[in-house]
Amino acid sequence: MFDPDKWQEILATIKQNKLRTFLTGFSVAWGIFMLMILLGAGNGLKNGAEHQFSSEATNSIFVYDGRTNKLHKGLQKGRRIYPDNQDHEWIKENLKELEQITANYNIWGDNMISYKGKYGDFNVTAVHPEHSEIENLTPTQGRFINNIDVREKRKIACIGQKVADELFERGENPIGKNIEIKKLVFKVGGVFSAKNDDRELRKVYIPISTAQQIFSRDDKLHSIKLTTEDVSIAESKAIVEKLRSNLSRKHYFAQDDERAVYIRNNLENYQNFQNVFKAISVFIWIIGIGTIIAGIVGVSNIMIIVVKERTLEIGIRKAIGATPGSIVGLVIFESILITTFAGYIGLVAGVGILSVLSNVLPANDFFMNPQVNLGIAGAATLLLVACGTIAGLFPARKASKIKPIVALRDE
């Protein structure tokens, strides 16, 4: 129940000791402020890392070409190992957990692409149709490469939005137009956008069979990318070992030679990333709560001093009928008021600074949106009330045990 007399008495006590109250409250406000800043910075790093993962399926496994680092059955180390079409087909036929699979063949060298006197240097990669789903590419005009393109080895290209913007006039439809790639004519079949990955927008994709026939004259690949069904971390690791075992047997390298072919397990990497940021979050909370506790100890010490200074007053109150409960309530209420008010100022300041930083910091894929959600802010507010109660509890119990005759004699 609202008691104006109690409020008036507490405010009068605070006014009599402005500097002491300010310094006490500042320690609490600083603790909450630092907790908000640390949590916001942690969230910014986590959002940036998740942004990096969002451009690729988290249940994906990538197999890249490499170079042997160990002797194996009389063969020298340093041999270049490329996966090939047979490896691609073996995975399709033997991996029961497979969801999607594609292979990449990179077109190295001068990739100057032209259209009616306009030129641009873009990354050209040969892929299978499933590549668009694995890399989260979305056609905005036309279509992506399909199985017929691969089977018939068509000279067709699917270009990123930035490629289209640089080669074609504003409003011009690129679909069906002929562009030159390494002085060879390819027809544009589609334009695509990419989720959270601007680098993809400067890429040109062509059918892998076409590239192998024109540029390599063999069936070697630079990488194989696949996604699996919903599997556990242990199952995804078993899949990686199965792939490495087959590749080592076919291409004659030691199975424990991880440099011969590099296999990246995105599910394992994503889980490791989640574990790292959970540990960072726990560490931040430990540091933040430790800082708050230091402030709460200060509040508790100040309240002990307040009780000491008001010994006579408390003794008189009890002599005229005040109950121990009312004395306890008065001291705890004052402690909660100081702690909550100061902490709320620190909370608002921390959230405000984070909001400003979110707006003024330059765009960065590794640090994004350093803010604290409302749930965390609400939990921090409840923490303040609890800490204020704890800070005032021991001084309040001491005050409730003061005997009127002792208080008068002490004075």
N, C-alpha and C positions, 0 to 999 in steps of 0.2 A: 504493500500500500504506500502511496506517495505521502511522505511526511515532510512538509515545508520546513519545520523546525530543524529536522535532522540535516536537510540540505543546507540551510542557512548556517548551521554550526560548522559543517564540513568546509563550506566555502570560506567562512571566516578564518578557520585554521589554515587553509591553503594560502589566503591572502597575507597572513602574518609571517609566512615562511616561503615567499615567492621564489627566491633563488634556490633554496633547498628542494622545493617541489619541482622546479624546472629541471634541475640537474638530474633528479631522480627519474622524472618522466622521460628525459632525453635518452637515458640509457636504455629504457624499454623501447622507445620509438626507433632508436638506432638498430636495435636487434631485429625488430620486425622489418624495418627498411632493408637491411642487408639480406634477410631471408627472402624477401620479394625479389630483390635484384638478382640474387644467386639462382633462385628458381626460374626467373625469367630468362636469364642467360643460358641455363641448362636446357630450357624448352626451345630456345633459339637454335642451339646446336643440334638438338634432337630433330626439330622440324627440318633443318637443313639436310641432315643425314637421311631422313625419310623422303625428302624431295629427291635425293639422288636415287633411292631405291624405287621410287614411284614410276620412273621411266622404263623399268624392266619388271617382269613378273618375278615375284619373290620365290616362286617354286621352280625357278629355272636353273639349268646347269649348262655351263659353257665349256667347250673343249677347244683349246687353241693349239696351233702348231708350236713346236719347240725344237730344242737341240739337246742331244744326249749329253749327259754329264758323267756317265760311268761306262767302263768297259763291259761288254756283254758278249759272251760266246765268241771271243776272238775279234769282235768288231770294235773299232776304235770309238772313243767318245768324240763329241763334237759333230756327229751326224745330224743333219736336219731331218725332222720327222713331221710329215704332213698327214693329217687325216684325209681320207678320200671318199669317193662315192660309195665304195663297198662298206666302209664304216658307217656311213649314213644309213644305208639299207639294212645293215646288221642290227643297228639300234632300233629301227622301225619294226623289224621282225621279231626281235628277242627281248625287248624291254617291255614287260607287261604293264608297268606303271606309266608308260609314255602317254602324254596328252597331245603335245604338238612338237614338231621338230623341223628345223631348217638348217641349211648350211650356208656359209659365206665364202665367197671368193672375191678378194679385194683387187681392184684394178689400180696398180701402182703407177707412178710416173706422172707425166703431164696429163692432167685431166681437164684441160681447157674445153669447155662446152660452148657451142655457139648456136645462135639462131638469128638469121637475117642481120648480120653485122654486129650483134651484141655478143659479148663474151663473158664467161665467168669460170673461175677455177673451183670445182666442186668435187666432193668425195663420191666416187663411183663404186658401187658394191653389187655383186651378183648374189642373188638369194633365191630361196623357194617361196611359194605363196604364203606359207605359215609364218614367215618372218614378221608380217604386219601385226599378228596377234601377240607374238612373243615380245615385240618391242612397243606394243601399244600405239601403233600407227593408225590414223583414221583418215580414209579417203575423203577429201572435200569436193573433188571433182573427178569424174570418171571412176576408175577402179584400180586396185592393186594388181600385181602380177598374178596370173592364175595358172592352173596345171596345164592347160592347153598351150600357153606361152612356153612353158618349160619343155613339154613334150615335142613341140614343133620347132623349138629353138628360134622363136621369133625375136626380131630386133625391135623390142618394145621397151619403153622406159617409164618408170613412175617417179615423179620428181617431188622434192620437198617444196613447201610454200615459198620459202625465200629464194629458191632456184627459179620458180615461176615468176616471182616479183621482179627479179633482175633481168631475166631474159625476155619477158613479154611485156607489152604495153599494158597500162592500166585498163581493165575492162576486157582485154583480149582473152579469148578462151584457148588455153593451151592444148586441149584434148584434140588428138588427131594431127597436130603439127609435127613437122620433122625437125629434130635437133641433131647436131653433129657431136659425137663422142669419139675422140681420137680419129677424127676425119671419117668416121663411119656414121651413116644415117640411122637414127632410131626414131620411132614414132612415139609421141607422148600418149600413154594410155591412162594416166591418172595423176592427180596432185594430192598430196597428203599433209596432214598436220600431225604433230607429236605432242603427247602429254608431258609437260614439264621437262622438255629436252630440246632446246633451241638448236643444238648441234645436228639433230636429225633433219631439221628443216633445210639444211644445206647439202643434203645427200640425194643421190640419184641411184635408183635400184633397177637392175635389169635381170632377166632370167639367168639362172646359174648355168644352165646347159649352153646358152648362147655364148656366155663369157668363156667357158671352158673350150668351146670349139674355136672361137676367134682368137683369144689371147693366150691360152696356155697349151692347147693341143694335148692335154692329158686330163685326168680326173681328180687331181689334187685339190684340196680345200684348205682355206686358212683357219676356218673354225666351224664347229657344229654347235648349234644352240637348240636346247630342248626344254620343254616344261613337263612336269610330272603331275600325276593326280595328287590328291591330298595325302601326303606321307609325313611321317615323323622325321626328326633330325637323324635318328639312327638309320632309318630306312633310306634316307637320301644319301647318307655316307656309304651305305652298302651299294647303292646304285653307282656312286662314283668309283668305288673299288672294282665293281663289275666292269665298268667301262675301261678303267685303266688296265685291268687284267687282259681284256680282249685286245686292246690296242698294243700292249707290250708283246703279246704273243704274235700278232700279225705283222708288226713293224720291227720286231727284233730289238727290243731294248729292255733293260731291267725294270721289273714292275715297280720297284721302289725308287726309280729315277724320276722324280717329279718334274724335272726340267725338260724331259723328253717331250712330254705334252703337258700343258698347263690346264688343269680342270678347276673351274671356279664354281663352287656350290653356293648359289645365292641364298638358298634357304638357311644353310649353316651360317653364312655371313650375316644374314638378317637377324638370326637368333643371337649371334654373338654381339651384334650391335645393340639389340634390345637389352641384353644382360649388362653391357657396359653402361648404358644410360640408366638402368635401374640402380646400379651401384653408385653412379654419379648423383642420382636423386637422393639416395639414402645418405650419402656423404654430405650433400647440401643441407638436408634436414638436420643432420647431427650438428653441423657447424652453426646453422641458424638457431636451433633450439638452445645450443650452448651459449650463444650470444644473448638470447632472451633470458636464459636462467641467470646469467650474470646481472642483467638488469633487474630481475625479480628479487635477487638477493639484496640488491641495493634498496629496492622498495621495502623489503622486509626489515632491513636495518633501520631505515628512516622511520618506519612505523613503530619500531621498538623505542626509538628516541622520542617520538610523539607521545607514546604511552607514558614514558618516564616523565616527560614534561607536564603531562596532565594527570599525574598521580593524585594530586589534591582534588582536582575536579571529579575524577572518577570515584574517589572515596566519598565525596559529598553526595554524588548521584546515588551511590549504593546506600548511603545513610538515610536518604529520604525515600528509598523504596525501589530504586532501579534494579532490575534483575540481571544476573550474569549474562543471560541471553541477549538482552538489549545492549549491554556493553560490547559483547562480541560482535553483534550486528553492526554497531556504529563503526568499530575499527575496521572490520572486513569491508564494509561498504565504502569507506574512504579509500582503502587500498585498491578495491576494484575500480573505483572512479578514476584514480590517478593512472592505474595501469591501462585500463581500457581506452581512456581518452588519449593518452600519449601514444599507445600502440596503434590506435586507429589513425592518428596523424602519420605515423611511420608507414602504415599500410597504404594509405592514400598517396603519400609521397612516392613510395616505391612503385605502385601501379602507374602513377602519373609519369614518372621517369621512363618506365618501360614503354608506355604508349607513345611518348615523344620519340624515343629511340626507334620504334617501329616505323615511324613516319619519316624520320630524317636520315636514317642509315641508308646508304646506297644498296641497290639490289645485289644480293649475294646468295648463290645457290647453297652455300655451306652454313649460313647463319640467317634464319628467317623467323619473323614474327616472334620476337622475344617477349612474350606476355604470359601472365598468370591467369588461369581460368577462375570463374566465380566460385567454384567448389573449394579451391585452395584458399581463396580470400575468406570464404565463410569459415573454413576450418581454422584459419589463423585468428579470426575474431573470437571463436569459441576458446581457442587456446589462451587468448589474452584474458578472458573472463576467468578461466580456470587458474591461470597463473596469479591473477590478482587475488583470488580467493586464498590460494596457498600462501602468497606473500603476507597476507593479513592475518592468517590463522594463528600463527604462533604468538605474535604480539597481542592478538585479541584474547587468547587464552590466558596470557600473562595478566592482561588488564582485568579479566573477569575474576581473577583470584585475589585481587587487591582488597584488603580489609579496611574498612573506613577508619578505624582507630589507628592502624599502622600508617595510613595515608596522611592523617592529620599530624601524627607525631613526626613523620618524615618531613613534612612542610616546616 
